[in-house]
Each structure stands twice: as structure tokens, then as C-alpha cells.
Amino acid sequence: MKKPLTVGVLFGGPSEEYEVSRKSAQTVMRGLREAGFEAVAIGIARHGRWYGPVEEADIADFDPVENAPGEVGMMPRPGGTVYRLFDLQPVCELDVVFPIIHGTYGEDGRLQGFLDMCRLPYVGAGVGASAIGMDKVYMRDIAKCHGIAQTDYAVVLRKRWQREPESILDELQVKFARTDVFVKPANGGSSIGINRACNREELALALDEAARYDRKIMVERAIDKREIELAILGNENPVASLPGEILADQAFYDYHSKYESHASRTVCPADLDDMTREAVRQTGLRIYRALDMCGMCRVDFFIEKESGRLLFNEVNTLPGFTDISMYAQMWAASGKDLPTLCRELVDLALAQRAEMDANVITRGGK
């Protein structure tokens, strides 16, 4: 009998989304196991050190202090060997990596670059697409170049905000006419550091808060809208799920609404007419190709209630896999269960690695 592939699930990481990652890892481990893979959990602590293998039952409480026992690592050389650091003895050999580290360091291209140095197949977007997908400003700029409709936005740099706060407040109030905006760290997720501002004082406070998380801040016009999400799967020939909808318990779907409130709900599939549903799916696929995504992605949209316009919000290259996360839910509503989804994601990772290995890497080489 052929030995099953060993898939390393990397979770945790020095990110503000640490807890979300632990929850996602539990779901992914179960899906991989039910799909017939040998799943190995490798936890990355808040301070950045790697530990493992972590027992599946221990993922929920994984939070080691610095210098805790069981530290492991990988070398930036071809191969998937995970070594125990105190004696450099091999712990396991990974065939594929499923990174489920949300936010900075895990979703922004840095981890993907390291895995490329190891020539290891991994689930999700590559270095460039991950970095662009993490940066809301770059992402929006590229989408704008492709004619994708979206809300108005402006960019504020932290250094300038600290140096010229009154000038920036004046500029933003002129640009947005009435002050009703969302203020976001350009790089981040799970709505952390995001606030709505309806006057000059709230705008200043929101900019201060966003500047704690990133050097670049996006200020976006607030609209009365429905929040629609779409799951996409594939490499060169991606496919889209049925869209879903978020019914938040308050005007802003923040971290509390996403992960702590029992009043927020998600609906899969969303209650959309045929024309709107198809517009969501086709626009999502356009964005996926424009950003050169592979593996998987969640694309988030607004539908403006007054006009009915479909507006692009953002992409998420490593969407959550928690019990209430939308990506797997949308595929389930489209007829694809969790083990099937995990199996296809691993297959896509292997195919993308094979595509990269087909590149000539020496002048005049074969």
C-alpha cells in the first residue's frame, strides 16, 4: 500500500491573529486526516520559535513560553525535514505544507518565500500574490487598474500622521466630504485595528489605533451595504463557490462580531438573484486572476443598498477555517465537504510546485 503524504500544518505565529490560527488548525487537521493524509501539526509561538509535532488535542492551548522544550526548525535547503534543534535529529519529513498562520509573517509572503527556498509544495498563494493580497492598498490599486468597482479610499503613512496630524485630518475631511469612514491598517486581518469614524475626533482616534498595527493606513468611505463573500479554488483554471452573506450583529463586522458574538450569522448561499450571483462569481474570478492567485482565496464584496452596485472590498489568501469561517462553509453549500476540499488543496499545492520546478534556473540550462 502506498504511504500517505505527510502534510505539515503550520499554525500560530507572531501575529495578532494567533488565536484564530489555532482554531483554524484544528479544523484543517481534522479535514486532512479524514482525507487520508498523515497530518503533522507544527506550532509557531508568539515569539516566533517553532515547536512540534504538536498533538492535535493540544493545538487549542498551544502557547509555549520562550525556551520551552520541543523546539524544532527547518533549514533553508531543498527538502521537508523538520529537525529537533537541541541535537539536530530529524523529527519528521514533510511532503506538503498547509500554512494556516493568519496575518503578518504567515500570510504576507514571508513564510511562502522560505518554503520556496526549501522547494516544498504549500497550500495557497505564492510570494507575490500573498504580499499583494495582504496589503489592502496594493490590492485595491491593482483591482482599480483592472476596472474593478470599489469604494473610495485614501492612504496615510504613520510617520506623516505623527508629524502632520491636523493637515491629514483636513485633507481627509475634504476628500470624503462628510466624515463617515472606516480606518484600517493596510496589512492585517480579522478586523483588528479597524474602526469606523463619523467625526474629526473619532477619525484622529481611529488613525492612532490603526497606526499601532502598520506603517500604512487605509481610510475608506463607509456605505450602507450588504457584505457578500466568495470562495475560489484553483490554479490556472479557478472555480468559484456559491456566494455567502454575513449578517453582523452590528454596523461593523469587527473581531468581536466575527469570533465572540453569537448574534452574528452567516448565510450560505446568499439570497441573491441569478444575475447578481453570477456577477459576484465572475468578478471574483477576474480579481483572482488579476492578482495571480493560486490554491485558494476568499474574495469579499459589498453590495450598496441604495444603488445595488457590486463593490470589491478585499481578498484573503489564507482564509480562516474556524467553525464559523465562511470559506469552507461556502464550499460545503456548493457540494464540497471538508475532506474533499483539503484533498484538492493539497493536489493544487503539488501541481503548483511542479509548475515552478519546470522553470529553467541556469543560463542555457534544461
N, C-alpha and C positions, 0 to 999 in steps of 0.2 A: 504494500500500500504506500502511495506517495505521501511523504511527510508534509503536513500542512505548513503554509507560510507563517513565519513569526512576524507579527505586526507590533511594533513598539508604539505605545500610546504615551506621548509626551504631554504632561499637564502641569498646571500650577504657574510658576514663573514670576519674575519681578514685575508684576503688573497690578493695576488697581482692580483687575477682573479675576483675581486669584480664586475667589470662592466660586464664581461662575464656572471657571475651568474645572474645578474639582467635580462639580455636579455634572458637567458635560462628559468628563472622562468616565464616570460610572456608566452612563448610557452607552457610550462608544464601546467600552469593554464588553458589555453585555451583547451588543449587536455583533461585534467581531466574533465573539465566542459562539453565538448561535449561528453565525455564517460559516463556521468550521475552521476558523483561524486559531492559531495559538497567540493569544493576546498577552503582551507583557507591559505592565504599567511602569513608566519611569517618571518620578515626580521631581519637579524643579522647585526648590524652596523659594520663598520671597527674597532671600539674599542671593539667589542665583546658582546655588550649588545643586547638583543632580544626585538623586538617591533612587535606589531600586535593586531588584524589582520590588514594587510596592504591591502588597496583596490587595486584591480587588475590594475586600471588605474594609481595608484601611484607607482607601482613597478619600472618603468623606472627611476624615480627621487628619489628613496629611498636612503637617505644618512643622517640620523639624527646625530646631534652633541651629545656629552656626556650629560647625564641628561635630554634628551628630554622627553616629556610626552609620555605615552603609552607603557612604558616598561613592558614586560611580562617575564615569565620564567616557567620552568617545574622542578618538584622535582625528584631526583633520586630514585624513588619508582615505583612499578608497576602501570600503568595507563597512559592515554594520556591527562590528564587535563593540560591545559595551564592557568596559574594564572596571574592576574594583580598584579604587585609587590607592589604598594603603599598600597593596602588593602587586598591582598591575595584572592580576589574574583575570582571565575572561569570565564574565558573568552570563552573558547570552549573546547570540548572534541574530541581529535583526535583518529581515528581508525587506521590509517596508516600514515607514514611519507614518503614523497618523498623529500629526500635531494638533492638539486641542487647547493650545495656550492662547487665550484671547487677549487682544490689546498689544501694547508695546512689547518688543523682544520676541514675541511668538507669532504675531500676525502681520508684521510690518516689513518682512523680507529678510530680517537678520538671521533668524533661525533657518529659513529656507536657503540662504546663502551657505551656511555651514553644512547643511545636508547635501547641497550640491557639491561641495568640496569632498564630501565622503562618497559621492556618486550613489547616494541612496535614494530609491524611489520614495516619494512622500505625497500624501494626500493634500490636494488644494493647489492654489495658485503658486506660480514661481516667484522669483525675487522681485522682478519689476512690477508685476501685477499686484503682488502683495503690498509693496511700498505705496503704489498709487492708490490701491483700494483702502489703505489705512489713512491716507491724507485726504480729508474731505475737500480741501481746496483744489489740489491737483486733479482729483477725481471729477469734481464739478467742472473744472476748466476743460478737461478733455471731452466730457459729455457735451459741453456747450459747443465745442468745435465740431461735433458731430450733429449739431442741430437738435439736441435733446432738450425739451422744455423743462424748466426748473424755476424755483423761486429765486428772487433777487438775493444777492449776498455781497458782503464786503469782507476784507481781510485786515486784521490788526496784528501787528507784531508786538510781542511783550515788551521789548526794550523801548519801542516808541511809546507804548501805553504808559510805561513807567515815567517816561521823560516828558510827554506832552498830553496828559490826560484830558485837559479842557479842549484842546484843539480836536482831538479824536472824537470826543462827545459831540462837539459842534458839527463835525463832518458827518457823523452817523445820523444825527437828527435831521440834517439837510437831505441826505440820501434817502432815508426811509420816511420822510415827511411826518408821519406820526410814529412815535416810538412804541412799536409793538413788534418785538424781535426775539429770536432765540439766539443765545450766545453759547458757542461750543468750542472746546479745544479742537484744533484741526485734526489731531491724532488722538484717538481714544474711542471707547465703545461703552456699551451698556448704559448710555446716557449719563455717565459720570462726568461731573464738571459742567453740565449743561443747565442753563437757567433761562426762563422767559423774563423779559424786561419790558415794562409798559410806561416807564418814565425815565428821566435823566438819572435820577438817583439809583433806581434799580439797574439801569444799564451799567453804571460805574461799578456797582457791586458784582454784577454778573461778569464783567470783564476781569475784575480782580480774581474771581473764583476760577474762571477758565484759564487764566494765566498761571495758576498754580500747577496745571497739568501739562501745558505745552507752551512753546515759544511763539506759536502761530495760532491765532484765534479767528474763527469764522462767525460773522454776525449775519443772520438770515431773517428775512421778512417772515413774520408769523401770518398764517392764513387759517381760515375756518375750513377744516378738511376732514376727509376720511383717510385712515392710514392702511395702505394695501401693501402686502409683501408677496414676493415671488421666489420660488426655489429653482435654481438652474443646476444642471448636472451635465458634464461632458467636457471634451477637449475641443477638437476642431469642429465637431458636429453636436453642439449642445442641445439639450431639450429642456423645456420649461414645464413646471408643475401647474396645477390649478392654483390661482392666487388665493391668498388668505387675507383676513382683515383683523386688525387689532381694535378692540373696544376697550379703551382705557377707562380707569375709574376716575380720571380727572383730565383736565385740558391738556396736560403734558404727560406723555408716557415715559416717566423717569425710572430710575433704578428701583425705587420702592414699588411703583406700579408693575414693573416687569417681574420682579423676583420675590416680593414680600407681600403684596396685596392680594387678597382672594377675590376682590371685587372686579379686577380687570379680567377680560375674557378675550379669547381668540376664536375666530370662526374660519373653518376650512371645509369647503371652499367659500370664498367671499360671495356675498349676494350682489352679483354684477350682471348686467345684461350681456348678451353674447358679444356685441361689438366692443364694449369696454374691456371685457375679459380678454379678448384677442389682442386688443391694443396693449394691455399690460404685458401679455406674454411676448409679443413681437418687440416691444420697446425694451423689455428686459434682455432679450437675446441680442438686440443691437448694442446695448451697453456692455454686455458680457464680451462680445467680440471686439468692441472698440477699446476696451481696457486689457485685451489679450489675456483673458482669464482661462483657467483650465481646472479640471477637477470639479469644484463646486463653488457656488456663490449664492448669497441671498441678495435680492435687489428690492429696495424699499421705495415706495411711491406715495405721493399724496394725490387725492382727487379733491380739487377745490369744490366746496359745496355750492357756492354761488354760480360758478361758471361751468362746472363739470369737467374742467381741464385736468388732464393727467400730467403730473409733475414729478420728475425724478428727485428723490431725496438722497440716497446713498447706497453703496454696496457693502456687503460684509463677506470677506473672503474666507473666514473661518467662523461660520455662524454657530451659535450655541446649540448644544444637544441636550439641554436640561429637559426635565419633564414637561415644561411649559414652552420650550423653544419652538419656533414656527417651522424651521427648515424641514425637520423630519416629519412634523405634522402635515405639512403641505404635500410631501411625497406620499404619506400614508393615505391622504384623501385622494391622491391621484393613482392609488393602487399599488404602491411600492412600500413594503414593510421595512422595518429597521435592518434585519439581517441582509435583505436583498440590497438595500441602499449601501450598507457597509461593504458588501462584496463588490458592487460596481465601483465604488470609490477607490478601493484597492486596485481593481483592474485598470482604472484610469491612471492611477499613480504609476503603475508598471508600464503602461503604454507611453506616458509622457517621458519617463526615464529612458525608454528605448528610443524615443524620438530625439532626445538630447544626445544620447550615445552615438547616434548616426552622424553627428557633426564631425567634420574633419578638424582636428585640433593641431595639426602640424602643417607647415607650408609645403605644399606639394604632396601631402600625405594622402592616405587612402582611408 
